[in-house]
Every structure is written in C-alpha cells, then in structure tokens.
Amino acid sequence: MQRYQWDWGVLFREPYFGWLLSGLGWTLFIAMLAWAIAFSVGSTIGICRTLPNRWLRAIGTAYVEIFRNVPLLLQMFLWFFVLPELLPREAGRWMKRDMPNPELTSAVLCLGFYHASRVAEQVRSGIDSVAQGLSRAGLATGLTLGQTYRHILMPIAYRLIVPTLTSEFLGIIKNSSIALTIGVLELTNQSRQIESFTFRGFEAFTAATVIYIAVSMVALGLARMFERRSPIKGMMTREANS
Amino acid sequence: MIAVQQVSKWYGDTRVLNGCSTTIAKGEVVVVCGPSGSGKSTLIKCINGLEPFQQGRILVDNISVGDRATNLPKLRARVGMVFQDFQLYPHKTVLDNITLAPIQVAKRDKTEAEVAAMKLLTRVDLEEHARKYPAQLSGGQQQRVAIARALAMNPIAMLFDEPTSALDPEMITEVLDVMIKLAEDGMTMIVVTHEMGFARRVAHRVVFMDMGEIVEDRPTTDFFEGAVSERATRFLSKILQH
C-alpha cells in the first residue's frame, strides 16, 4: 500500500466544511423531531400496556411487537417507498408530490415510531417497577386511575428510566444515519459525499465519527445534569441506607 | 355503616373468602385477626373496592361497593386506608403526601389543604417533619404520616391493614397510640392486626377469620374470656404465648 497522504485541511475548506455543518444540523433536527414522537407515542403505548383495560393492553403489545421486530432499514423503505402506494390514491399522491421534504418527513416518522416501541417498553418497565402498592395507596385516597398515573406513577417511573431514555436518545442520533438510504443529507451522507468529491474518505469518515461521539457526549452530559438536579430524594436516601 | 353480606371471592380456582358476613356500626372499632392466609387483608381491601369479589354484597354508607354503577373513587375518598408497608409517595414531601388527595380529589384550595394537613401532623405528633421526604423518616413516623394522609379526606371510616406488622418493636407503640386516640375520638375503624393488647383495649368487637371464613364475631371481652371455637383458641394460644 502506498503511503497515504493525510489532508485534514480538506475538512475545513469550503464547501466541505459547510457540508459537514449542514449534515450535523439535519442529524440533530431529525433526532430532535423523532425524539418528540418517540417520547410521546412511546409513553402513551407504554402506559397502555400497564392499564387494566384488556383491549388497550393488546393494542400496546401489538404496536411494540410490530415496530420493534422489523429491521429499521426495512421500516425506512416501507415508510418512504411503500406507504404512499398503500394509502388511498389522493393521500398517496399528496405524500409523493406535495408533502414538504418527503425524505426528511419519512425519516423522522420512521425513526420516531420505531424508537417509540422501545421507549414504550422502558416506560412500561418503569411503571411496573413502581410498587403496585403505591398505586393502591393513591386509589385508596380517592384519586382516579388517571390522577394516580399523573401524580404518583409517572413522575417516579420517568425518573427511574432517565438513564435508559438517555441511551435511547443517543440511539436515535446514531440511527438517523440510516436516513441516508432514502436520500436525506444528514451527517453520514454528507461525509460520504465529501469522500466522493475529494477521495478523502479517511478524513471525511473520521470527522463524522468524531462529531457523532461529541454530540453523544454532550447529550449524555445534559442527561446526567438533569438526573442530578431531579433526584427522587426519598429513593436516593433509601438506597444509601440499605 | 358498613355491611358485609355473604361475600365470597376466588383467585382462579382458589376460594379466598367464603360467605363472609358482618356489620360495623358508626363509631365501632372492630379488630380482625386470624392466621396468615386467612383472608383478613383481602376482606378489608374488598370493603373499599381495591379487590373485586365475585359473590355477595358490601354496603358502605348504603352504597354498594361491588356495583358497576358505583363511583369507586368517590367512595374510596370517604374511607381512609392504612397499609402494612406505609406506601407513602417517595417523591413527595410529607406535607404533599397528605395534601395530594384533598387538592386533587376534594378540590380544596392549596393553602387551606396545607393548614388542615399541619393540624393532622400535629395530631400524630410530626409537625416538625412536614418538609421531609418519607425515606428520611423512621417506619413508625412513616406510618403515622400514612394515618394522617388517610384522615385528610375526613373519612367516615378507617381501614387498617396490619398497620404495625412491618415495624420494629420499639415503633409499634407510637403508631398504636395514634390509633387508640383515634378510636377514643369515635372513629369507625376496622383493624386487621395481631396486636391483641390493642384489641383488648379499644376494640368493641373481634372478628376471627380462618381459611376465608369468619369463624368468630364477638364482643371483645367475650372473645378473650368466653368459650371460643377450637380454631380461635389455637390461634390465640399461639400469639399470646409471648
């Protein structure tokens, strides 16, 4: 093998620097929106799986099993290529022709609904690990089931699962790279583009790697800070005691 | 005030309550005892609808607990319940534990609810702990908070499910003292307990259960001094040895 001539400068030359920046921007944008969907849909589904109503539980289970067990890459193709064909003609045509940013929208929906299935499982396990006795205590004072969830179960469950939710968010950031398969110009795609324009593959992919790690570290740091600021005071003390 | 009529309950094929009947008048204190697994905890959980039952009727202030049309949260708001393992909300302060139901269920004003809660805390001798979290308190203190929380909804009756069984011996007295005061103030109480000293002192009646049946239901002195069934005698001899 010939000696490889490293040229890190290429990363800071225009237009390539701009490409990386814009790629990072789209990656963050996709991750944020997908996270909003994953968190809200996932919480709803996760709660459904713990309710007394059999039908709601069944719907929750079906959702989780479907979205969790189909490969993410395949789901990306399904959302982008197949869904418009399955919808009624008008809706399908709208998706293909008039939907703003079809690739981006599909990517956000796909990632959001996929990660929702995983968030749902975390929320469910969080609720399950809050002692059943606590919800009974709430109900016994006359709280409705909804109030018991809102004031007792959910605040505790969410705080218990902050660590797993954090790694789920990091997962979304990384999985957003799969959006390149349907043509979204996110970070991985942009670095690939730099490679094909400049043949500087090592530099371009190293840059992407470093950026992904840096973003993850920042997200992790923010989560840690949040965790430290909102401990369940009682539980922390109890752990320390036992 | 509380009428239990021919109540039977099954867990699958296992019959846990077998034709239980008794009535509790206003202001009456009834102690329920019996060997573990005799169904005594299950029975009092049926009274406020925390456990469903398949046969018979339970009337609380002339409202049928098992009736589908009954607004259970509304009914439970009028019956206080204290659990074996306290079940205080770990993420809320002592004061917030007590005011949650009055604010959310009875829609009381926050300051008003807090003033009332402080009065209750004084009554259980814990006013200086109002801002602490449950895990910062001893077991006996936690159980007294739980009693105050149950009293906060101004219940017409109180149910106690083995309130001292999870406590270290030196803390039992402080909880029993609160309960004795409550009984002397005329509160209607059903107490599942093995504290026979408490039963002798404040109970008007003792109900003895075994294998899901009410075997004895007698005035207190009658229960301890009169001739009782062989099963009850055996039980009493076991727990009175110490």
Interface residues (C-beta under 8 A of the other chain):
Chain A: A131 G133 L134 R136 A137 G138 L139 A140 T141 G142 L143 T144 Q147 H151 I152 P155 I156 R159 I232 K233 G234 M235 M236 T237 R238 N241
Chain B: N48 L50 L72 P73 K74 R76 A77 R78 V79 G80 M81 F83 D85 Q87 L88 Y89 P90 H91 L100 A101 Q104 V105 A106 Y133 P134 A135 Q136 A146 R149 A150 A152 M153
